[in-house]
Amino acid sequence: MRWTLKPEPNKQEVAALAKELQVNKTIAKILCQRNITTFKAAKKYFRPSLKDIHDPFLMKDMDLAVTRIEKAITNNENILIYGDYDVDGTTAVSLVTSYLKTIYKNIATYIPDRYAEGYGISYIGIDFAHDNDFSLIIALDCGIKAIEKVAYAKEKNIDFIICDHHKPGKDIPKATAVLNAKQEDCTYPFDELCGCGVGFKLIQALGVSRKQSIEHFVPYLDLVATAIAADIVPMNGENRVLAYYGLQVINKNPRNGIKAIIHQVHKKELTITDVVFIIAPRINAAGRMKHGNYAVELLTEMDFDSAVEFSAAIEIFNADRKDLDKKITNEALIQIIDHKEEEKFTSVVYREDWHKGVIGIVASRLIEKYYRPTLVFTKSGNKLAASARSVKGFDVYNALLACEEFIEQFGGHKYAAGLTLLPENYENFKNKFEEVVSKTIDKKLLTPEISIDATLDFSEITPKFFRIIQQMAPFGPMNMKPTFTTTCVRDNGYGKQVGAEKTHLKLNVFQGDNQKTYNAIGFNLGDKLEIVQNDFDIAYNLDENEWNGHKSIQLVLKDLK
């Protein structure tokens, strides 16, 4: 691992903030690193308020979207709510549907089939709308590049409202309204909402003429928080407020579908990390293994017993998904070794019978073993389809752009993309991708980085210090959980490898003459046991450990040396 210390903020600013907030210098330093340099900014950060949720009508085309929906309601038109099969798409569809059904009955949902239709708006979906007399489609988490498809719908007298958060191309579809804060001429104050977040702005706007305040929409935030966590959007600005209140809903009074998932895993208080690792994969599993509609049915179910049944079915999909991704990951690792490709700059693997629904997860798993840009291919119809994943700091989208002579179709962003190509172009593509990456990647990016907020003495870890760190949640991109380093620590001699395969490391550490020890757990660090015989340095997060009703501060080790 490559340890990098974040740049030191202005010393005077740190001292002034520490004094004003009555906190220690390390806390003040971490806040200044996050551009929180005044009492007012700190108050806004530590006390998220519903008042900080922006007026939805600041978003370009919002008035047009609301006018068109109100017209559809007045004229008794059929409205189709359309969204992708991933977590952001299915939560967005569930959110807009569950609100619209409180004010209007002619609403139906549509999630494209991952295998027959793929991502985004499809001609099959538009034909379905036409055959079933829908005159308005509200597209969520997709559509910003669907220029031909929106035109095709227009020919069939179907209007589109697009709610998206992906980067627009140079041309925008000619829809009735396009809600996307990333449009150049949109002046909305926050442009990092997820797809479900844009859907939330739409229902918030529809509530204005019905005299519904922001408080009325808080119960919908369990879905928004789930999408924010799963889609890995920045956890600052409006997202932080939405996630903060959404987590409260998840923990106090979630909708039946989310309640049923939590019910199955017997977890008391969920953090944003739990949402990422417990709720999101189960919602995703429906679209990966069966059909995304399953997830929408679960998330809009009004009867708890029925939700429990749905959740049990999804639990099986998720277990199947886990078995499958483990099996495929092992097959892919064997392929890399058999082809003697451990020393390359990329991992590109292919087998025609690999399940298309899990190749993205497998690509991420391969990066855990070989930290480099990775593509996993499978057969899809008469073409090969792949999921691409990258390492921090390297733009895989641009690398694919440099190989486009061998690619049929591709899309995505800096760290994740999807593509298709013809089987006869696979070897040429594989060689070209390796060549492009080897020439353009900064070699240090091939070693995983730990970004460290501050050096910490164990003497600073007080209950108040830990409480303030906890209050910095919810964590995510642009507001990551603080990572500390402490130097010259020792283990008290009882350090050991734990876990079924002895892959984890459990220590009791102390620093200097201060004999106070801290429990420390290092997941997948079991092979570092020999380091702890003498003094060593650690990089870690602070966490709370609960055992037999007793709570204590625990160090979660990221690395040691």
KARANOR-V549432 format. One record per backbone hydrogen bond with DSSP energy under -1.0 kcal/mol. NH is the residue of the N-H (numbers start at 1). CO is the residue of the C=O. If there is no record, write none. Layout:
nh=NH co=CO
nh=NH co=CO
//
This chain:
nh=2 co=448
nh=4 co=450
nh=6 co=452
nh=14 co=10
nh=15 co=11
nh=16 co=12
nh=17 co=13
nh=18 co=14
nh=19 co=15
nh=20 co=16
nh=21 co=17
nh=22 co=18
nh=23 co=18
nh=28 co=24
nh=29 co=25
nh=30 co=26
nh=31 co=27
nh=32 co=28
nh=33 co=29
nh=35 co=32
nh=36 co=31
nh=42 co=38
nh=43 co=39
nh=44 co=40
nh=45 co=41
nh=46 co=42
nh=47 co=43
nh=52 co=49
nh=53 co=50
nh=58 co=55
nh=59 co=56
nh=62 co=59
nh=65 co=61
nh=66 co=62
nh=67 co=63
nh=68 co=64
nh=69 co=65
nh=70 co=66
nh=71 co=67
nh=72 co=68
nh=73 co=69
nh=74 co=70
nh=75 co=71
nh=76 co=73
nh=77 co=72
nh=79 co=106
nh=80 co=136
nh=81 co=108
nh=82 co=138
nh=83 co=110
nh=90 co=86
nh=91 co=87
nh=92 co=88
nh=93 co=89
nh=94 co=90
nh=95 co=91
nh=96 co=92
nh=97 co=93
nh=98 co=94
nh=99 co=95
nh=100 co=96
nh=101 co=97
nh=102 co=99
nh=103 co=100
nh=104 co=100
nh=107 co=105
nh=108 co=79
nh=110 co=81
nh=117 co=113
nh=118 co=113
nh=126 co=122
nh=127 co=123
nh=128 co=124
nh=129 co=125
nh=130 co=126
nh=131 co=127
nh=132 co=128
nh=133 co=130
nh=134 co=129
nh=135 co=78
nh=136 co=78
nh=137 co=159
nh=138 co=80
nh=139 co=161
nh=140 co=82
nh=141 co=163
nh=146 co=143
nh=147 co=145
nh=150 co=146
nh=151 co=147
nh=152 co=148
nh=153 co=149
nh=154 co=150
nh=155 co=151
nh=157 co=154
nh=158 co=153
nh=159 co=135
nh=161 co=137
nh=162 co=177
nh=163 co=139
nh=164 co=179
nh=175 co=173
nh=176 co=160
nh=177 co=160
nh=179 co=162
nh=183 co=180
nh=186 co=183
nh=198 co=194
nh=199 co=195
nh=200 co=196
nh=201 co=197
nh=202 co=198
nh=203 co=199
nh=204 co=200
nh=205 co=201
nh=206 co=202
nh=207 co=203
nh=211 co=208
nh=212 co=207
nh=216 co=213
nh=217 co=214
nh=218 co=215
nh=220 co=217
nh=221 co=218
nh=224 co=220
nh=225 co=221
nh=226 co=222
nh=227 co=223
nh=228 co=224
nh=229 co=225
nh=230 co=226
nh=231 co=227
nh=233 co=228
nh=235 co=477
nh=239 co=236
nh=241 co=237
nh=242 co=238
nh=243 co=239
nh=244 co=240
nh=245 co=241
nh=246 co=242
nh=247 co=243
nh=248 co=244
nh=249 co=245
nh=250 co=246
nh=251 co=247
nh=252 co=248
nh=253 co=249
nh=259 co=255
nh=260 co=256
nh=261 co=257
nh=262 co=258
nh=263 co=259
nh=264 co=260
nh=265 co=261
nh=266 co=262
nh=275 co=271
nh=276 co=272
nh=277 co=273
nh=278 co=274
nh=280 co=275
nh=283 co=279
nh=284 co=280
nh=285 co=281
nh=288 co=284
nh=289 co=285
nh=290 co=286
nh=294 co=291
nh=296 co=292
nh=297 co=293
nh=298 co=294
nh=299 co=295
nh=300 co=296
nh=307 co=303
nh=308 co=304
nh=309 co=305
nh=310 co=306
nh=311 co=307
nh=312 co=308
nh=313 co=309
nh=314 co=310
nh=315 co=311
nh=316 co=312
nh=317 co=313
nh=318 co=314
nh=319 co=315
nh=320 co=316
nh=321 co=317
nh=322 co=318
nh=323 co=319
nh=324 co=320
nh=325 co=321
nh=326 co=322
nh=327 co=323
nh=328 co=324
nh=329 co=325
nh=330 co=326
nh=331 co=327
nh=332 co=328
nh=333 co=329
nh=334 co=330
nh=335 co=331
nh=336 co=332
nh=337 co=333
nh=338 co=334
nh=339 co=335
nh=340 co=337
nh=341 co=336
nh=344 co=341
nh=347 co=373
nh=349 co=375
nh=351 co=377
nh=354 co=351
nh=358 co=355
nh=362 co=358
nh=363 co=359
nh=364 co=360
nh=365 co=361
nh=366 co=362
nh=367 co=363
nh=368 co=364
nh=370 co=366
nh=372 co=370
nh=374 co=389
nh=375 co=347
nh=376 co=387
nh=377 co=349
nh=378 co=385
nh=380 co=383
nh=383 co=380
nh=384 co=421
nh=385 co=378
nh=386 co=419
nh=387 co=376
nh=388 co=417
nh=389 co=374
nh=390 co=415
nh=394 co=391
nh=396 co=394
nh=396 co=414
nh=399 co=395
nh=400 co=396
nh=401 co=397
nh=402 co=398
nh=403 co=400
nh=404 co=401
nh=406 co=403
nh=407 co=404
nh=408 co=420
nh=409 co=420
nh=411 co=418
nh=413 co=416
nh=417 co=388
nh=418 co=411
nh=419 co=386
nh=420 co=409
nh=421 co=384
nh=425 co=422
nh=426 co=423
nh=429 co=425
nh=430 co=426
nh=431 co=427
nh=432 co=428
nh=433 co=429
nh=434 co=430
nh=435 co=431
nh=436 co=432
nh=437 co=433
nh=438 co=434
nh=439 co=435
nh=440 co=436
nh=441 co=437
nh=445 co=442
nh=446 co=443
nh=447 co=444
nh=450 co=2
nh=452 co=4
nh=453 co=483
nh=454 co=483
nh=456 co=485
nh=460 co=457
nh=461 co=458
nh=462 co=460
nh=466 co=462
nh=467 co=463
nh=468 co=464
nh=469 co=465
nh=470 co=466
nh=471 co=467
nh=472 co=469
nh=473 co=470
nh=476 co=479
nh=479 co=476
nh=484 co=540
nh=485 co=454
nh=486 co=538
nh=489 co=536
nh=490 co=510
nh=492 co=508
nh=496 co=506
nh=498 co=504
nh=502 co=499
nh=504 co=498
nh=505 co=522
nh=506 co=496
nh=507 co=520
nh=509 co=518
nh=510 co=490
nh=514 co=511
nh=518 co=509
nh=520 co=507
nh=521 co=555
nh=522 co=505
nh=525 co=522
nh=526 co=503
nh=528 co=525
nh=529 co=526
nh=531 co=528
nh=532 co=529
nh=533 co=530
nh=534 co=531
nh=536 co=489
nh=538 co=486
nh=539 co=559
nh=540 co=484
nh=541 co=556
nh=543 co=554
nh=545 co=552
nh=547 co=550
nh=550 co=547
nh=552 co=545
nh=554 co=543
nh=555 co=519
nh=556 co=541
nh=557 co=521
nh=558 co=539
nh=559 co=539
nh=561 co=537
//
